[in-house]
Amino acid sequence: MRGFALLPLITVAILFVLVGIPVIFVVLQAVFPALGEGSIRDPMSAFIAVAQDPRLGPEESPAMGG
């Protein structure tokens, strides 16, 4: 029964490898768009471009009286 004491630790480690590392990589790609080229230049530049896109502004809705 002593061998089962490590089972939760091993499970968490495997889940971190299968889920955590890819999620961290996706977040880093979002923050550093040139990470695929091996560069960390222009951090957050993708967010700035998206935030300045006029198509993402509030829409006028008939239900809201606009």
C-alpha positions as a printed NumPy array, in Angstrom:
array([[  0.   ,   0.   ,   0.   ],
       [  3.002,   2.281,   0.379],
       [  3.355,   2.511,  -3.409],
       [ -0.057,   4.147,  -3.709],
       [  1.114,   7.143,  -1.665],
       [  3.017,   8.448,  -4.678],
       [  0.111,   7.974,  -7.078],
       [ -1.423,  11.463,  -6.562],
       [  1.985,  13.099,  -6.96 ],
       [  2.696,  11.187, -10.157],
       [ -0.788,  12.011, -11.478],
       [ -0.323,  15.738, -10.847],
       [  3.093,  15.663, -12.505],
       [  1.702,  13.921, -15.595],
       [ -1.227,  16.364, -15.793],
       [  1.177,  19.29 , -15.549],
       [  3.205,  17.922, -18.443],
       [  0.143,  17.149, -20.589],
       [ -1.899,  20.278, -19.811],
       [  0.173,  22.895, -18.027],
       [  3.153,  23.151, -20.347],
       [  1.07 ,  23.575, -23.55 ],
       [ -1.099,  26.207, -21.836],
       [  1.991,  28.099, -20.696],
       [  3.351,  27.948, -24.249],
       [  0.096,  29.339, -25.706],
       [  0.089,  32.196, -23.193],
       [  3.717,  33.004, -23.977],
       [  2.912,  32.99 , -27.717],
       [  0.099,  35.475, -27.05 ],
       [  2.308,  37.785, -25.012],
       [  5.38 ,  37.468, -27.259],
       [  4.139,  37.089, -30.874],
       [  7.664,  36.608, -32.263],
       [  8.508,  33.784, -29.855],
       [  8.38 ,  31.27 , -32.707],
       [ 11.297,  33.133, -34.287],
       [ 13.243,  32.943, -31.043],
       [ 12.7  ,  36.592, -30.168],
       [ 10.934,  38.301, -27.293],
       [ 10.661,  41.663, -29.046],
       [  7.426,  43.675, -29.068],
       [  5.702,  42.108, -26.079],
       [  1.938,  42.649, -25.998],
       [  1.947,  44.091, -29.537],
       [ -0.81 ,  41.713, -30.61 ],
       [ -3.038,  42.936, -27.774],
       [ -2.451,  46.566, -28.738],
       [ -3.42 ,  45.878, -32.349],
       [ -6.58 ,  44.057, -31.286],
       [ -7.535,  46.772, -28.787],
       [ -7.255,  49.442, -31.504],
       [ -9.416,  47.538, -34.005],
       [-12.561,  49.631, -34.582],
       [-14.57 ,  46.523, -35.506],
       [-14.389,  45.378, -31.892],
       [-16.111,  48.448, -30.472],
       [-19.535,  48.415, -28.894],
       [-22.328,  47.688, -31.324],
       [-25.591,  49.559, -31.45 ],
       [-28.375,  47.204, -30.515],
       [-32.097,  47.874, -31.034],
       [-32.791,  46.094, -27.759],
       [-30.577,  48.591, -25.948],
       [-32.308,  51.601, -27.451],
       [-29.567,  52.392, -29.93 ]])
